Amino acid sequence: MKGRIHSFESCGTVDGPGIRCVVFFQGCLLRCRYCHNPDTWDLLGGQEMDSDEIVKKVRRFKSYFHNNGGITLSGGEPLLQPDFAFAILQQCKKEGIHTAVDTSGCIDVGALEKILPFTDLLLLDVKAVDDSLYHWLTGGKAETFQMAVDYIRQQKTPLWLRYVVLPGMNDSPEYRYRLEKLINSLGDQVKKVELLPYHTMGVHKWKKLGLVYPLNNLKPATASTIANF
Ligand code: SF4
């Protein structure tokens, strides 16, 4: 099964537990204002690869995975290529490799139906907990995200939730309360909540692509912003 990938990282340590091979898929339909990988947006960019080729690469690193490492599909949005993701995940599961998928959740439920049975852990990005802020920040619909969350809840897939803290934008007590409500609604499915500090490390990529970075006046989140959230 062929698909388009942006890049491959052989020893990632932040996208899931343990040491991981991270496959960054090409293509995303959202346009998050703080995106640090706008070079993954173009659906026709990156390079074409075969799922067998990817699994072969991952297999070579199996001895580094120990108990909890494995493969993570990230992006871009990996679930825009559900058949390709499915082919990789299914093969990895067959070989006893731990599988994780990092998604915005702003995707068709059909893609989740396909991949969740072969996904040990879902890294789910909560972009915003307010509908209009969600749309403003990402260009996507909060309703699509909500439908995905409802399906994930039914499937009881283990989750790491990720929330990028944007100072003065989504870190108010009201938003914190709503985030807690969402976390509680997912019960013990939630294995971890990661508050990720907003940073500006991807700004140069916007410039390189001839794009205007839209959050120019926003300061990065400090350790104390995160601690006080
Ligand atoms: S979902 Fe990820 S890749 Fe897509 S625009 Fe948002 S931050 Fe960028």
Boltz pocket constraint, residues with backbone or C-beta under 6 A from the ligand:
constraints:
  - pocket:
      binder: B
      contacts: [[A, 28], [A, 29], [A, 30], [A, 31], [A, 32], [A, 34], [A, 35], [A, 36], [A, 37], [A, 38], [A, 40], [A, 75], [A, 76], [A, 77], [A, 104]]
      max_distance: 6.0
